[in-house]
């Protein structure tokens, strides 16, 4: 009898614990956490983690245990798509913060489409990311057709270049950005000596030889910091001090480290504001340093903002569902149609295809390995 009573007591206690257990709600981050682009990808994940930490108590009051799950896409479309399928299979994941690379975002969002898992990107700029009209794909940064002309305006207006050599890294991101720059330069009467694609990562001697022959006033490279940093290092070692301009793929402190003594006369447009350009980011930067032992960068701040959009969207969906666990479809709708406040980069709302209705681009200069804000410009997507 005593044994039976004890057993019943244990069962009752377990049942009570189950009844009181919080329902788990997960959001996922999807970005490169290993490989050559892990510096930016880790910033995105860490920024998202800080947002989750801030919102945990608010979710707990509603009976939910909020968690972040980080997935490593290795900046590779196939790896990212495989991770997206795992995300879709985990029904406790209601939305995704990511990705870094447009070439990963495009197939990953397709893989998540049928499961109605919303994505909010802190980084993707390729036009095709949102031009496909997917209900689950959103971004809080400007598009290539805004970033490309901004880069071209800087090259023609500030650098006064009359001839430009254009390179791209043969990815959806790099090719798309270089195409927009080339189009905008030609519209301004600037000669484009070439628009050459390269997947080279270690020996740029043949490209540098061609650049020497062309003697351009500026070089534009649509690519990522780990590749462009090596190119710049070798370019300077070859005695060429021509300005090198790029997009937000150069927005990493690792660019100067890789370029070494050659980290001079480099400019890049970026969709992720430098921390010092965000008045509201002082507390975030301090929290980031304390949590992760390193300084926050622009993509950390935008990972944080993208996660806050997701979390506010989930909370709205909870409210719509009478404080019960919402469906993925409810979250998807709440994110696309919502207005989001309290973000480091300003208020966010999306147009019908998931583009941010108003964004800002920044132009950074790297000289002596130091990063300095040159200018900023407000932009809107071509399609509203």
Secondary structure, 3 states (H helix, E strand, C coil): CHHHHHHHHHHHHHHHHHHHCCEEEEEEEEECCCCCCHHHHHHHHHHHHHHHHHHHHHHHHCCEEEEEEEEECCCCHHHHHHHHHHHHHCCCEEEEEECCCHHHHHHHHHHHHCCCCEEEECCCCCCHHHHCCCCCEEECCCCHHHHHHHHHHHHHHHCCCCEEEEEECCCHHHHHHHHHHHHHHHHCCCEEEEEEECCCCCCCHHHHHHHHHHCCCEEEEECCHHHHHHHHHHHHHCCCCCEEEECHHHCCCHHHHHHHHHCCCEEEEECCCCHHHCHHHHHHHHHHHHHHCCCCCHHHHHHHHHHHHHHHHHHHHHHHCCCCCCCHHHHHHHHHHCEECCCCCCCEEECCCCCECCEEEEEEEEECCEEEEEEEEEECCCCC
